[in-house]
Amino acid sequence: MPTTPSPPEPRSAVRTLLRLWPYVRPVRARLFTAAFIAILASCIGLVIPLVLKWMVDGPIADRDPAGVWLGALYLLLLGLAEALLFGLRRWLVARPLSRVEAEMRAGLYRHLQRLPVAFHDRWPSGQLLSRATTDLMLLRMFLAFPLTFLLVNSVTILVGVIIMLIQDWTLGLVILIPAVPVLITCVVFEKRYSGAARLAQDQVGDLTTVVEEGVLGIRIIKGFGRHRSQALAFRELSGKLRGTELYKARLLATILGVIVTLPELAIGAALVLGAVQVADGDLSAGTLVAFLSTALALRWPVDSIGFLLAMSQEAATATERYFEVMDAAPETEPAAAAGSRAAGAARAGAAAPRDAERRDPPPDESSSPAPAGRRPRPPSPALGSARAGGPPSPERHDRPRTSGLHFHGVTFRYPDAPTGSPPVLDRIDLHIRPGESLALVGATGSGKTTLTALVPRLHEVTEGHITLNGADITRMSREELRSRVAVAFEEPTLFSATVGENVLMGGGTTEEDLTRALAVAQADFAHALPHGTNTQVGEQGLSLSGGQRQRLALARAVVGRPDFLVLDDPLSALDVHTEAAVEAALRRVLADTTALIVAHRPSTVLLADRVALLSGGRITAIGTHHELLRGNPEYAHLMSGEPAGTQEDDER
């Protein structure tokens, strides 16, 4: 079952909770005010025993009804004041702490977007989800209640003990006898409960992951009749969580038993000793009543120690889990990228005329109308011959080798790969000329998808570098790079938004952009949906077929008219007729775009001008489809679709 990566070495709860200070600092005034008001309310509660002492030794002893009524009025006013102050404290902390929780949640989500893909590959989604929901809820509850009352109750206990010692120091010492065993119990409890709290919260994350996977994979579960085994797996995890929660309950019951029993015994002993002193005339009845009332007023602050310590440990664990994600290093931008971002607008403005002149020759009256927003470009005979298996365009051979998309000795190894393991990609040298389409072909597991992921820097190269029109992509900001490179993955991901919003995530802004992209991807089915392109797509787009999702993903890739297009087997889920229609429309897009296309079928390969064969992490052959088909047995085998060994048997 999925689990979170190993937690860091444990540290003290106080040091962990202090990391919340930057988030709490903006609302510190209201929190300090609320804490002061709570302390004031608790101290008012300690005045009540003193009023009782006055009443017993005064009006009651003197049989003065007017004095008794006056004392009752004092008690009523003190009780009302205490209740109003506690209500005011609650009102003061509710709004700012909900804002702290919202800002921490938003910060976590922003940080998750900036973390590299390798991080998300390691972490189960349920663990991240539980940190953004359950853990942050625990932190808000801690800031609202335990944090304040750890301070309030400490001050209340201190003031109450001083009052009791002043009234009668011998009885006060009797009350203080349980302090040492209670402190020892708290220290032992804190250490054990901390580990149990961490385990429980990690198990909640695992359980969340199982629920999420069960919901997203419900079709697989039902299709294979695996609902019983999935339910059994869920029940097993749920049982482990139940066991951990019961262990926490036993620890809490133990400390509560000690904290409640020992002070009660001390109060009983003080009552007996005080009664003897009153009988001997060494202590007034009012003093004994005030002493015992003060001791009873301290019962809740003392009894709550275990509960507050438990909530503090859970909050410390939640803080630790939150910062495990926040401390993860985001995708870094080199110093040069900051300058490129600042100069991006000026460079784009200066380059636009040159790019238009380079990429868009004067329009031909016989050419078909171009899509809205783009100047028409006549078809190139040389391009057609290259796609038919003839020699590549001389015009493209004459382009400078620094232009286009260039892999220079690129080697890649996953960060968590075992030491000494061979790289996934080994010294890749590959040049895709401006306006050229290159198909990348290779057996399953040869590294094709990994290679395409390096272009938009979803992964960072281990050695070597990649350039776009001569510029090293690591010297660009990711924002600039990904505005120039569009990607369509083999497994399309759609979001719980409208069809139009999903497509326009690729960079388009207008209805014309949306219509053009849907037409290119042969996704006109979107207009026939109940609300057209405003139809909401269900979670992960599962309300659509695989081919429909893939076409919308392709539309998203082409909607922004990118300079560079990376397509990872974009037509694998399409039927033959739809594939042919998409290919016809895609050829027009590729005529103006430098493209790298992962392909498994000859029909997709024929979209490209040239083909590169990836084998064993190396580029072993480059040429046109027909050249490789005639001269490279491995390529011919991949394109034939025959089982391994069939060609050799036929030759024999």
C-alpha positions as CSV (number, residue, x, y, z in Angstrom):
1,M,0.0,0.0,0.0
2,P,1.2,3.6,-0.6
3,T,3.0,5.3,2.2
4,T,4.7,8.6,2.7
5,P,8.4,8.9,2.3
6,S,10.3,8.4,5.6
7,P,9.8,11.3,8.0
8,P,12.8,13.3,9.1
9,E,14.4,12.8,12.5
10,P,12.0,13.9,15.3
11,R,12.6,17.1,17.1
12,S,10.9,18.8,20.0
13,A,7.3,19.8,19.7
14,V,8.1,23.4,20.7
15,R,10.7,23.9,18.0
16,T,8.4,22.4,15.4
17,L,5.5,24.6,16.4
18,L,7.6,27.7,16.4
19,R,7.8,27.3,12.6
20,L,4.2,28.5,12.5
21,W,5.2,31.9,13.7
22,P,5.6,33.5,10.2
23,Y,2.0,32.6,9.5
24,V,0.7,33.7,12.9
25,R,2.7,37.0,13.0
26,P,0.2,39.0,10.9
27,V,-2.6,38.2,13.4
28,R,-0.5,38.2,16.5
29,A,-2.2,41.3,18.0
30,R,-5.6,39.6,18.1
31,L,-4.2,36.4,19.4
32,F,-2.3,38.1,22.2
33,T,-5.4,40.1,23.0
34,A,-7.5,37.0,23.1
35,A,-4.9,35.3,25.4
36,F,-4.9,38.3,27.7
37,I,-8.7,38.3,27.9
38,A,-8.7,34.5,28.6
39,I,-6.1,35.0,31.4
40,L,-8.3,37.8,32.8
41,A,-11.4,35.6,32.7
42,S,-9.6,32.8,34.5
43,C,-8.3,35.2,37.2
44,I,-11.8,36.5,37.7
45,G,-12.8,32.9,38.3
46,L,-10.2,32.7,41.1
47,V,-11.7,35.8,42.7
48,I,-15.0,33.9,43.4
49,P,-13.4,31.8,46.2
50,L,-12.3,35.0,47.9
51,V,-15.8,36.3,47.8
52,L,-17.0,33.1,49.3
53,K,-14.5,33.5,52.1
54,W,-15.8,37.0,52.8
55,M,-19.4,35.8,52.8
56,V,-18.7,32.8,55.2
57,D,-16.5,34.7,57.7
58,G,-18.7,37.9,57.4
59,P,-22.4,38.0,56.6
60,I,-23.1,34.3,57.1
61,A,-21.2,34.2,60.5
62,D,-22.9,37.5,61.5
63,R,-26.3,36.3,60.2
64,D,-26.5,39.3,57.9
65,P,-29.1,38.6,55.1
66,A,-28.3,41.9,53.3
67,G,-24.6,41.0,53.2
68,V,-25.4,37.5,51.8
69,W,-27.5,39.0,49.0
70,L,-24.7,41.5,48.2
71,G,-22.2,38.6,48.1
72,A,-24.6,36.7,45.8
73,L,-24.7,39.7,43.5
74,Y,-20.9,39.9,43.4
75,L,-20.8,36.2,42.5
76,L,-23.4,36.7,39.7
77,L,-21.5,39.6,38.2
78,L,-18.2,37.8,38.4
79,G,-19.7,34.8,36.6
80,L,-21.2,37.0,33.9
81,A,-17.9,38.8,33.4
82,E,-16.1,35.5,33.1
83,A,-18.5,34.1,30.5
84,L,-18.5,37.3,28.4
85,L,-14.7,37.5,28.4
86,F,-14.4,33.9,27.2
87,G,-17.0,34.6,24.5
88,L,-15.1,37.7,23.4
89,R,-11.9,35.6,23.2
90,R,-13.6,33.1,20.9
91,W,-14.8,35.9,18.6
92,L,-11.4,37.5,18.4
93,V,-9.6,34.3,17.2
94,A,-12.2,32.8,14.8
95,R,-11.7,35.1,11.8
96,P,-7.9,35.5,11.8
97,L,-7.2,31.8,12.4
98,S,-9.5,30.8,9.5
99,R,-7.5,33.2,7.4
100,V,-4.2,31.7,8.6
101,E,-5.5,28.2,7.6
102,A,-6.6,29.5,4.2
103,E,-3.2,31.1,3.5
104,M,-1.3,28.1,4.6
105,R,-3.5,25.9,2.4
106,A,-3.0,28.3,-0.6
107,G,0.7,28.4,0.0
108,L,0.9,24.6,0.1
109,Y,-1.0,24.4,-3.2
110,R,1.3,27.0,-4.9
111,H,4.3,25.1,-3.7
112,L,3.0,21.8,-5.0
113,Q,2.8,23.4,-8.5
114,R,6.4,24.5,-8.3
115,L,7.8,21.1,-7.1
116,P,9.5,19.0,-9.8
117,V,7.7,16.0,-11.3
118,A,10.2,13.7,-9.5
119,F,8.7,14.8,-6.2
120,H,5.1,14.0,-7.3
121,D,6.3,10.6,-8.6
122,R,7.5,9.7,-5.1
123,W,4.6,11.0,-3.1
124,P,1.1,9.4,-3.0
125,S,-1.6,11.9,-3.7
126,G,-3.5,10.9,-0.6
127,Q,-0.6,11.9,1.6
128,L,-0.5,15.4,0.0
129,L,-4.3,15.7,0.2
130,S,-4.3,14.8,3.9
131,R,-1.7,17.5,4.6
132,A,-3.8,20.1,2.8
133,T,-7.0,19.2,4.7
134,T,-6.8,17.2,7.9
135,D,-3.4,18.5,9.1
136,L,-4.3,22.2,8.5
137,M,-7.6,21.7,10.3
138,L,-5.6,20.4,13.3
139,L,-3.3,23.4,13.2
140,R,-6.2,25.8,13.2
141,M,-7.8,24.0,16.1
142,F,-4.5,24.1,18.0
143,L,-4.0,27.8,17.4
144,A,-7.6,28.5,18.4
145,F,-7.7,26.5,21.7
146,P,-4.8,24.5,23.0
147,L,-2.1,27.1,22.3
148,T,-4.1,29.8,24.2
149,F,-5.1,27.5,27.1
150,L,-1.7,26.1,27.6
151,L,-0.7,29.6,28.5
152,V,-4.0,30.5,30.3
153,N,-4.1,27.3,32.4
154,S,-0.4,27.6,33.3
155,V,-1.0,31.2,34.6
156,T,-4.3,30.1,36.3
157,I,-2.5,27.2,38.1
158,L,0.3,29.5,39.2
159,V,-2.0,32.2,40.5
160,G,-4.3,29.7,42.2
161,V,-1.3,27.9,44.0
162,I,-0.1,31.3,45.2
163,I,-3.6,32.2,46.5
164,M,-3.8,28.8,48.3
165,L,-0.3,29.2,49.8
166,I,-1.2,32.7,51.1
167,Q,-4.4,31.4,52.7
168,D,-2.6,28.4,54.4
169,W,0.8,27.3,53.4
170,T,0.5,23.8,55.0
171,L,-2.6,23.0,53.1
172,G,-0.9,24.4,49.9
173,L,2.0,22.0,50.3
174,V,-0.4,19.1,50.6
175,I,-2.0,20.2,47.3
176,L,1.5,20.4,45.6
177,I,2.6,16.9,46.5
178,P,1.2,15.3,43.3
179,A,3.1,17.9,41.1
180,V,6.2,15.7,40.7
181,P,4.5,12.5,39.6
182,V,2.2,14.4,37.3
183,L,5.2,16.1,35.6
184,I,7.0,12.8,35.1
185,T,3.8,11.3,33.6
186,C,3.5,14.2,31.2
187,V,7.1,13.8,29.9
188,V,6.6,10.1,29.3
189,F,3.2,10.7,27.7
190,E,4.5,13.3,25.4
191,K,7.2,11.1,23.9
192,R,4.9,8.1,23.4
193,Y,2.0,10.1,22.1
194,S,4.2,11.9,19.6
195,G,5.1,8.7,17.7
196,A,1.5,7.4,17.8
197,A,0.1,10.8,16.5
198,R,2.6,10.7,13.6
199,L,1.7,7.1,12.7
200,A,-2.0,7.8,12.8
201,Q,-1.7,10.8,10.5
202,D,0.4,8.9,8.0
203,Q,-2.1,6.1,8.0
204,V,-4.9,8.7,7.3
205,G,-2.9,9.7,4.3
206,D,-2.6,6.1,3.1
207,L,-6.3,5.6,3.6
208,T,-7.1,8.8,1.6
209,T,-4.9,7.5,-1.2
210,V,-6.8,4.2,-1.3
211,V,-10.1,6.0,-1.4
212,E,-9.0,8.3,-4.2
213,E,-7.6,5.4,-6.3
214,G,-10.8,3.4,-5.7
215,V,-13.0,6.3,-6.9
216,L,-10.8,7.1,-9.9
217,G,-10.4,3.4,-10.8
218,I,-14.0,2.4,-10.2
219,R,-14.4,1.2,-13.8
220,I,-11.3,-1.1,-13.5
221,I,-12.5,-2.4,-10.1
222,K,-16.0,-3.2,-11.4
223,G,-14.8,-4.5,-14.8
224,F,-12.6,-7.1,-13.1
225,G,-14.9,-7.8,-10.2
226,R,-12.3,-6.7,-7.7
227,H,-14.6,-4.8,-5.3
228,R,-14.2,-7.5,-2.6
229,S,-10.4,-7.4,-2.7
230,Q,-10.3,-3.6,-2.7
231,A,-12.8,-3.5,0.2
232,L,-10.6,-6.0,2.1
233,A,-7.5,-3.9,1.5
234,F,-9.3,-0.8,2.7
235,R,-10.6,-2.7,5.7
236,E,-7.0,-3.8,6.5
237,L,-5.7,-0.2,6.4
238,S,-8.7,1.0,8.3
239,G,-8.1,-1.6,11.0
240,K,-4.5,-0.5,11.4
241,L,-5.6,3.1,11.8
242,R,-8.2,1.9,14.4
243,G,-5.5,0.1,16.3
244,T,-3.3,3.2,16.4
245,E,-6.2,5.4,17.5
246,L,-7.0,2.9,20.3
247,Y,-3.4,3.1,21.4
248,K,-3.6,6.9,21.5
249,A,-6.8,6.5,23.5
250,R,-5.1,4.2,26.0
251,L,-2.2,6.7,26.4
252,L,-4.6,9.5,27.0
253,A,-6.7,7.5,29.4
254,T,-3.5,6.7,31.4
255,I,-2.4,10.3,31.8
256,L,-5.9,11.4,32.6
257,G,-6.1,8.7,35.2
258,V,-2.9,10.0,36.9
259,I,-3.7,13.7,36.5
260,V,-7.3,13.3,37.8
261,T,-6.6,10.8,40.6
262,L,-3.6,12.3,42.3
263,P,-5.0,15.9,42.7
264,E,-8.3,14.5,43.9
265,L,-6.4,12.6,46.6
266,A,-4.5,15.7,47.5
267,I,-7.8,17.7,47.8
268,G,-9.3,15.0,50.0
269,A,-6.2,15.1,52.3
270,A,-6.4,18.9,52.4
271,L,-10.1,18.7,53.3
272,V,-9.4,16.4,56.2
273,L,-6.5,18.4,57.5
274,G,-8.3,21.7,57.1
275,A,-11.4,20.4,58.9
276,V,-9.2,19.4,61.8
277,Q,-7.6,22.8,61.9
278,V,-11.0,24.5,61.8
279,A,-12.2,22.3,64.7
280,D,-9.1,23.2,66.7
281,G,-9.7,26.9,66.0
282,D,-6.4,27.3,64.0
283,L,-8.3,28.0,60.7
284,S,-11.4,29.9,59.9
285,A,-14.3,28.2,58.1
286,G,-14.2,30.9,55.5
287,T,-10.5,30.3,54.7
288,L,-11.1,26.6,54.4
289,V,-14.1,27.2,52.0
290,A,-12.0,29.6,50.0
291,F,-9.0,27.2,49.9
292,L,-11.1,24.3,48.8
293,S,-13.0,26.4,46.2
294,T,-9.7,27.6,44.7
295,A,-8.5,24.0,44.6
296,L,-11.7,22.9,42.9
297,A,-11.4,25.9,40.4
298,L,-8.0,24.5,39.4
299,R,-9.4,21.0,38.7
300,W,-10.2,21.8,35.0
301,P,-6.9,23.5,34.3
302,V,-5.1,20.5,35.8
303,D,-7.4,17.9,34.3
304,S,-7.0,19.4,30.8
305,I,-3.2,19.1,30.8
306,G,-3.4,15.6,29.1
307,F,-6.0,16.7,26.6
308,L,-4.0,19.9,25.7
309,L,-0.7,18.0,25.5
310,A,-2.3,15.4,23.1
311,M,-3.7,18.2,20.8
312,S,-0.3,19.9,20.9
313,Q,1.5,16.7,19.9
314,E,-0.9,16.2,17.0
315,A,-0.5,19.8,16.0
316,A,3.3,19.4,16.1
317,T,3.0,16.3,13.9
318,A,0.8,18.1,11.5
319,T,3.3,21.0,11.4
320,E,6.1,18.6,10.7
321,R,4.1,16.9,7.9
322,Y,3.2,20.3,6.4
323,F,6.8,21.5,6.3
324,E,8.0,18.1,4.9
325,V,6.3,19.3,1.7
326,M,7.1,23.0,2.0
327,D,10.8,22.2,2.6
328,A,11.0,20.2,-0.6
329,A,13.2,22.1,-3.1
330,P,11.1,23.6,-5.9
331,E,12.2,23.8,-9.5
332,T,15.1,26.1,-9.5
333,E,15.6,29.0,-12.0
334,P,19.2,29.9,-12.8
335,A,20.3,33.5,-12.5
336,A,20.3,33.9,-16.2
337,A,16.6,33.0,-16.3
338,A,15.7,35.9,-14.1
339,G,17.3,38.3,-16.7
340,S,15.6,36.5,-19.6
341,R,12.2,36.8,-17.9
342,A,12.8,40.6,-17.4
343,A,13.8,41.0,-21.0
344,G,11.3,38.5,-22.4
345,A,8.8,41.0,-23.6
346,A,11.3,43.2,-25.4
347,R,13.0,40.2,-27.0
348,A,9.6,38.8,-28.1
349,G,8.7,42.2,-29.6
350,A,12.0,42.4,-31.5
351,A,11.9,38.8,-32.7
352,A,8.4,38.8,-33.9
353,P,9.0,40.6,-37.2
354,R,12.1,38.4,-37.9
355,D,10.2,35.2,-37.1
356,A,7.3,36.3,-39.3
357,E,9.7,37.0,-42.1
358,R,11.6,33.7,-41.6
359,R,8.6,31.5,-41.2
360,D,5.9,33.1,-43.3
361,P,6.9,33.8,-46.9
362,P,4.7,36.2,-49.0
363,P,1.2,34.8,-49.5
364,D,0.2,33.0,-52.6
365,E,-3.1,33.8,-54.1
366,S,-3.7,30.2,-54.9
367,S,-3.1,29.0,-51.4
368,S,-6.0,28.2,-49.1
369,P,-7.0,30.7,-46.4
370,A,-4.9,30.5,-43.3
371,P,-6.5,30.1,-39.9
372,A,-7.5,33.3,-38.1
373,G,-4.6,35.3,-36.7
374,R,-1.9,33.6,-38.9
375,R,-0.5,34.6,-42.3
376,P,-1.0,32.0,-45.0
377,R,1.9,29.9,-46.0
378,P,2.1,28.0,-49.4
379,P,2.7,24.3,-49.3
380,S,6.3,23.3,-49.9
381,P,7.0,20.7,-52.6
382,A,10.2,19.7,-50.8
383,L,8.2,19.1,-47.6
384,G,5.8,16.9,-49.5
385,S,8.6,14.8,-51.0
386,A,10.2,14.4,-47.6
387,R,7.0,13.0,-46.2
388,A,6.6,10.7,-49.1
389,G,10.1,9.2,-48.5
390,G,12.1,11.5,-50.7
391,P,15.1,13.6,-49.6
392,P,14.6,16.2,-47.0
393,S,14.1,19.9,-48.0
394,P,17.4,21.5,-49.1
395,E,16.1,24.7,-47.6
396,R,16.0,23.1,-44.1
397,H,19.5,21.7,-44.6
398,D,20.8,25.2,-45.2
399,R,19.4,26.5,-41.9
400,P,22.1,27.1,-39.2
401,R,22.6,24.1,-37.0
402,T,22.0,26.3,-33.9
403,S,18.4,26.8,-34.9
404,G,15.5,24.5,-34.1
405,L,15.5,22.0,-31.3
406,H,18.9,20.5,-30.5
407,F,20.0,17.8,-28.0
408,H,23.7,18.1,-27.3
409,G,25.1,14.9,-25.6
410,V,22.1,14.6,-23.4
411,T,22.3,11.9,-20.6
412,F,19.5,11.4,-18.1
413,R,19.3,9.2,-15.0
414,Y,16.3,9.4,-12.6
415,P,17.4,11.0,-9.2
416,D,16.2,7.9,-7.2
417,A,17.9,5.4,-9.6
418,P,20.3,2.9,-7.9
419,T,23.9,3.9,-7.8
420,G,25.7,2.5,-10.8
421,S,22.6,1.7,-12.8
422,P,22.8,2.6,-16.5
423,P,21.2,5.9,-17.6
424,V,17.8,6.0,-19.2
425,L,19.2,8.2,-22.0
426,D,22.9,8.1,-22.9
427,R,24.6,10.8,-24.9
428,I,21.7,11.8,-27.1
429,D,22.7,14.0,-30.1
430,L,19.7,15.0,-32.1
431,H,18.8,18.1,-34.2
432,I,15.3,19.0,-35.3
433,R,15.6,21.8,-37.9
434,P,13.2,24.8,-37.7
435,G,9.8,23.9,-39.2
436,E,10.8,20.2,-39.3
437,S,8.8,17.4,-37.7
438,L,10.8,14.4,-36.4
439,A,9.3,11.1,-35.3
440,L,10.8,9.3,-32.4
441,V,10.5,5.6,-32.6
442,G,11.6,2.8,-30.2
443,A,10.6,-0.2,-28.4
444,T,8.5,0.0,-25.2
445,G,10.8,1.2,-22.3
446,S,13.4,2.7,-24.6
447,G,13.1,6.2,-23.1
448,K,10.9,8.0,-25.6
449,T,8.6,9.6,-23.1
450,T,11.5,10.5,-20.9
451,L,13.2,12.3,-23.8
452,T,10.1,14.3,-24.6
453,A,9.8,15.3,-20.9
454,L,13.2,16.9,-21.0
455,V,12.2,19.5,-23.5
456,P,9.7,21.4,-21.3
457,R,12.0,20.6,-18.3
458,L,9.6,18.3,-16.5
459,H,12.9,16.5,-15.7
460,E,16.4,18.1,-15.7
461,V,19.1,16.5,-17.9
462,T,21.9,14.8,-15.9
463,E,24.6,15.7,-18.5
464,G,24.6,17.7,-21.7
465,H,22.2,20.4,-22.6
466,I,19.2,21.2,-24.9
467,T,18.8,24.3,-27.0
468,L,15.9,26.0,-28.7
469,N,17.0,28.2,-31.5
470,G,20.5,28.2,-30.0
471,A,19.4,29.2,-26.5
472,D,20.1,26.8,-23.7
473,I,16.7,25.9,-22.1
474,T,18.2,26.0,-18.6
475,R,19.0,29.6,-19.1
476,M,15.3,30.4,-19.8
477,S,12.7,30.8,-17.1
478,R,10.3,27.9,-17.1
479,E,7.5,30.3,-17.8
480,E,9.2,31.5,-21.0
481,L,10.2,28.0,-22.0
482,R,6.7,26.5,-21.6
483,S,5.1,29.4,-23.4
484,R,7.1,28.3,-26.5
485,V,6.8,24.5,-26.1
486,A,3.5,22.8,-26.1
487,V,3.1,19.1,-25.0
488,A,0.4,16.5,-25.6
489,F,0.8,13.4,-23.6
490,E,-0.3,9.8,-24.5
491,E,-2.3,9.7,-21.3
492,P,-4.4,12.9,-21.5
493,T,-5.4,14.6,-18.3
494,L,-8.5,16.8,-18.2
495,F,-9.6,18.9,-15.2
496,S,-13.1,19.4,-13.6
497,A,-13.8,22.4,-15.8
498,T,-15.5,23.1,-19.1
499,V,-14.3,21.8,-22.4
500,G,-13.3,25.3,-23.4
501,E,-11.4,25.9,-20.2
502,N,-9.5,22.7,-20.6
503,V,-8.5,23.4,-24.2
504,L,-7.6,27.1,-23.6
505,M,-5.2,26.1,-20.8
506,G,-2.8,25.6,-23.7
507,G,-2.5,29.3,-24.2
508,G,-5.4,30.4,-26.5
509,T,-7.6,33.4,-25.4
510,T,-10.4,33.7,-27.9
511,E,-13.3,31.7,-29.2
512,E,-11.6,31.6,-32.6
513,D,-8.6,30.0,-31.1
514,L,-10.8,27.4,-29.4
515,T,-12.7,26.7,-32.6
516,R,-9.5,26.4,-34.7
517,A,-7.9,24.0,-32.2
518,L,-10.9,21.8,-31.9
519,A,-11.0,21.6,-35.7
520,V,-7.4,20.6,-35.9
521,A,-7.8,17.9,-33.4
522,Q,-11.1,16.7,-35.0
523,A,-12.8,17.4,-31.6
524,D,-15.9,19.0,-33.1
525,F,-17.9,16.5,-31.0
526,A,-17.5,19.2,-28.2
527,H,-20.0,21.4,-30.0
528,A,-22.6,18.6,-29.8
529,L,-22.3,18.2,-26.0
530,P,-25.3,19.4,-23.9
531,H,-23.8,22.8,-23.3
532,G,-21.3,22.9,-26.2
533,T,-17.8,23.9,-25.1
534,N,-19.3,25.1,-21.8
535,T,-20.1,21.6,-20.8
536,Q,-18.4,20.6,-17.6
537,V,-15.9,17.7,-17.9
538,G,-16.1,15.2,-15.1
539,E,-13.2,14.4,-12.9
540,Q,-10.2,13.2,-15.0
541,G,-12.6,13.5,-18.0
542,L,-13.9,10.0,-17.4
543,S,-17.3,11.0,-18.8
544,L,-15.6,11.1,-22.2
545,S,-14.1,8.3,-24.2
546,G,-10.4,7.8,-24.4
547,G,-10.3,9.1,-28.0
548,Q,-12.3,12.2,-27.1
549,R,-10.0,13.0,-24.2
550,Q,-7.0,12.5,-26.4
551,R,-8.4,14.8,-29.1
552,L,-9.1,17.5,-26.5
553,A,-5.5,17.1,-25.2
554,L,-4.2,17.6,-28.7
555,A,-6.4,20.7,-29.2
556,R,-4.9,22.1,-26.0
557,A,-1.4,21.5,-27.3
558,V,-2.0,23.4,-30.6
559,V,-4.4,26.1,-29.4
560,G,-1.6,28.5,-28.6
561,R,0.2,28.1,-31.9
562,P,3.5,27.1,-30.2
563,D,6.9,27.4,-31.8
564,F,7.8,23.9,-30.6
565,L,5.4,21.0,-30.3
566,V,6.1,17.8,-28.4
567,L,3.6,15.0,-29.0
568,D,3.8,11.7,-27.1
569,D,1.9,9.3,-29.3
570,P,-1.1,11.7,-29.6
571,L,-3.3,9.5,-31.8
572,S,-3.0,6.1,-30.1
573,A,-6.7,6.1,-28.9
574,L,-8.2,7.1,-32.2
575,D,-10.0,4.9,-34.7
576,V,-8.6,4.6,-38.2
577,H,-11.0,7.2,-39.8
578,T,-10.6,9.8,-37.1
579,E,-6.9,9.3,-37.1
580,A,-6.7,10.0,-40.8
581,A,-8.8,13.2,-40.4
582,V,-6.6,14.4,-37.5
583,E,-3.4,13.6,-39.4
584,A,-4.7,15.7,-42.4
585,A,-5.4,18.7,-40.1
586,L,-2.2,18.2,-38.1
587,R,0.0,18.3,-41.2
588,R,-1.1,21.9,-41.7
589,V,-0.1,22.7,-38.1
590,L,3.2,20.9,-38.4
591,A,4.1,22.9,-41.5
592,D,4.6,26.0,-39.3
593,T,6.0,24.2,-36.2
594,T,9.1,22.5,-35.1
595,A,7.8,19.2,-33.7
596,L,9.1,16.1,-31.9
597,I,6.5,13.2,-32.2
598,V,6.7,9.9,-30.3
599,A,5.2,7.4,-32.7
600,H,4.4,3.7,-32.7
601,R,2.4,3.3,-35.9
602,P,3.5,3.9,-39.5
603,S,0.5,6.3,-40.0
604,T,1.8,8.6,-37.3
605,V,5.4,8.3,-38.5
606,L,4.4,9.5,-41.9
607,L,3.4,12.8,-40.3
608,A,7.1,13.6,-39.8
609,D,9.8,14.7,-42.2
610,R,12.4,12.4,-40.6
611,V,12.6,9.5,-38.1
612,A,15.0,8.9,-35.2
613,L,15.3,5.4,-33.8
614,L,15.9,5.2,-30.0
615,S,17.3,1.9,-28.8
616,G,19.0,1.2,-25.5
617,G,18.9,4.9,-24.5
618,R,20.8,5.9,-27.7
619,I,19.9,7.3,-31.1
620,T,20.9,4.5,-33.4
621,A,19.6,5.6,-36.7
622,I,18.1,8.7,-38.4
623,G,16.5,9.0,-41.8
624,T,13.2,9.1,-43.6
625,H,10.6,6.4,-42.9
626,H,11.3,4.6,-46.2
627,E,15.1,4.8,-45.8
628,L,14.9,3.2,-42.3
629,L,12.4,0.7,-43.5
630,R,14.7,-0.5,-46.2
631,G,18.0,-0.2,-44.3
632,N,17.4,-0.8,-40.6
633,P,16.1,-4.3,-39.5
634,E,15.2,-3.1,-36.0
635,Y,13.1,-0.2,-37.4
636,A,11.4,-2.5,-39.9
637,H,10.6,-4.9,-37.1
638,L,9.0,-2.2,-35.0
639,M,6.9,-0.9,-37.9
640,S,5.8,-4.4,-39.0
641,G,4.1,-5.2,-35.7
642,E,5.3,-8.8,-35.9
643,P,6.3,-10.8,-32.8
644,A,10.0,-11.0,-32.1
645,G,11.8,-13.5,-34.2
646,T,9.2,-13.7,-37.0
647,Q,11.4,-11.9,-39.6
648,E,14.4,-14.1,-38.8
649,D,12.3,-17.2,-39.2
650,D,11.0,-16.0,-42.5
651,E,14.5,-15.3,-43.8
652,R,15.6,-18.8,-42.8
